[in-house]
Amino acid sequence: MELTGEPRGLEELRLMREERKDFLKFIITEAKTSLARQAEFKGKDGRRYLLKYDGAHDRMEVSALD
C-alpha cells in the first residue's frame, strides 16, 4: 500500500506506529471500512489530519484539516 500526502501528517503516523500501534491499526481499518473511506486523527501538537483510502489504487493519503 502506498502512503502519500502532507509531510507533517505522515510523520505523525510514523510516531504513532512507534508509540500507539494499536491506535494506528484502528485508524487504518476505519479508513478502509467506513462508508466515506476516511478517518480523522490528531497529532501530538493537536493538529487534525484526515486519512483517505483509495481502494482502486490501494493508496492512502494524509491531508491537514486545520
C-alpha positions as a printed Julia matrix, in Angstrom:
66×3 Matrix{Float64}:
   0.0    0.0    0.0
   1.25   3.46  -0.91
   1.08   6.25   1.68
   1.26   9.86   0.45
   0.27  13.37   1.45
   1.09  16.07   3.97
   4.62  15.56   5.4
   3.65  16.52   8.98
   0.74  14.09   8.92
   2.97  11.31   7.61
   5.44  12.0   10.42
   2.61  11.8   12.97
   1.65   8.38  11.58
   5.28   7.23  11.89
   5.36   8.37  15.52
   2.05   6.63  16.12
   3.49   3.42  14.7
   6.21   3.54  17.37
   4.13   4.7   20.35
   0.5    3.69  19.73
   0.5    0.85  17.23
  -2.98  -0.37  18.24
  -4.49   3.05  17.54
  -2.73   3.24  14.16
  -4.27  -0.12  13.2
  -7.67   1.23  14.26
  -7.32   4.36  12.1
  -6.25   2.36   9.05
  -9.12  -0.09   9.49
 -11.58   2.78   9.93
 -10.37   4.44   6.72
 -10.64   1.19   4.77
 -14.06   0.11   6.04
 -16.08   3.28   6.65
 -18.59   4.39   4.04
 -16.69   7.62   3.46
 -13.37   5.71   3.17
 -11.67   8.15   5.56
 -10.7    8.62   9.2
  -9.66  11.64  11.26
  -6.81  11.68  13.74
  -4.93  14.23  15.83
  -1.2   14.71  16.06
   0.74  15.28  19.26
   0.54  19.03  18.74
  -3.26  18.93  18.4
  -3.4   19.37  14.63
  -6.14  17.41  12.91
  -5.49  15.21   9.88
  -7.62  13.19   7.52
  -6.56   9.78   6.24
  -8.35   8.86   2.99
  -8.29   5.43   1.39
  -8.38   4.91  -2.38
  -9.26   1.24  -2.83
  -8.89   1.28  -6.61
  -5.19   2.11  -6.3
  -4.6    0.68  -2.77
  -3.35   4.07  -1.62
  -3.82   6.19   1.49
  -3.45   9.95   1.51
  -2.98  12.2    4.53
  -4.2   15.8    4.47
  -4.3   18.53   7.12
  -7.7   19.74   8.32
  -6.51  22.86  10.19
